[in-house]
């Protein structure tokens, strides 16, 4: 349908919603009118109607949402709704960049360990000998704390380090999207290659019994956070490369708004992963079997959340 006919068919509904919003949120027809305009906004975006029409409909949708929900939901309930299903719905809505980001991280991690098992010298193409030697000291069987070169460092100090390191990596993966997505691709591949090389080298060195239990639990949060941040960056890059009938600035604003839930989720997972890594994963007192089992449970819970949370019955 051409835009002119679309506007003629629905202009009265939009004017009626604007009048309801001006009168207040007490009108019984407001929820139905709000849902209708949400549908019209989705159609306008899908059909690449002019930016003026999209902006008008978006303004009505935002005002309608505020009238219906903004006055009744505080910050706590908003975060509750976001975690209960909003984040998962946002991830599924951007499944294409999420899958691409996951592949960029997972493929090097899957390919490098068996390749290094056949030719250990490959690890030195990725990591320096000094870094690999330092990695070996971090996972010695007699260490009181795994994953740290300086055993005198406290769990609290390492928690702060992990927070800084995780946030730095996810920010790079997201912000790199502004360079037409190339920065996000680089950082996703880099971290996948780095992780695969370290895992392959330590397994070849016979330190797998210490290394795999160490990463089993917190990786269920740390790796998805990297994927989500990278996916949001890829979404930004694609908006710049293929803005459609919008200007690149408009396409970038829309992509940023759509990708921000993924960034919020990544930030939250970074914090939780740092807590687990510092106080649970590093401990030599927790049996390796318990760490592996808890890791399997958390990976399963994360997969179930992103696949099922927030779905409504037909």
Secondary structure, DSSP 4 states (H G I P E B T S, - for coil): --HHHHHHHHHHHHHHHHHHHHH-TT-TTHHHHHHHHHHHHHHHHHTT--HHHHHHHHHHHHHHHIIIIITT--HHHHHHHIIIIIHHHHHHHTHHHHHHHHHHHHHHHHHHHHHHHH-GGGHHHHS-HHHHHHHHHHT-TT-SBSS-S-TTS-HHHHHHHHHHHHHHHHHHHHHGGGTTTHHHHHHHHHHHHHHHHHHHHHHHTT-HHHHHHHHHTTHHHHHHHHHHHHHHHHHHHHHHH--TTS-HHHHHHHHHHHHHHHHHHHHHHHHHHHHHIIIIITBSSS-HHHHHHHHHHHHHHHHHHHHHTT----
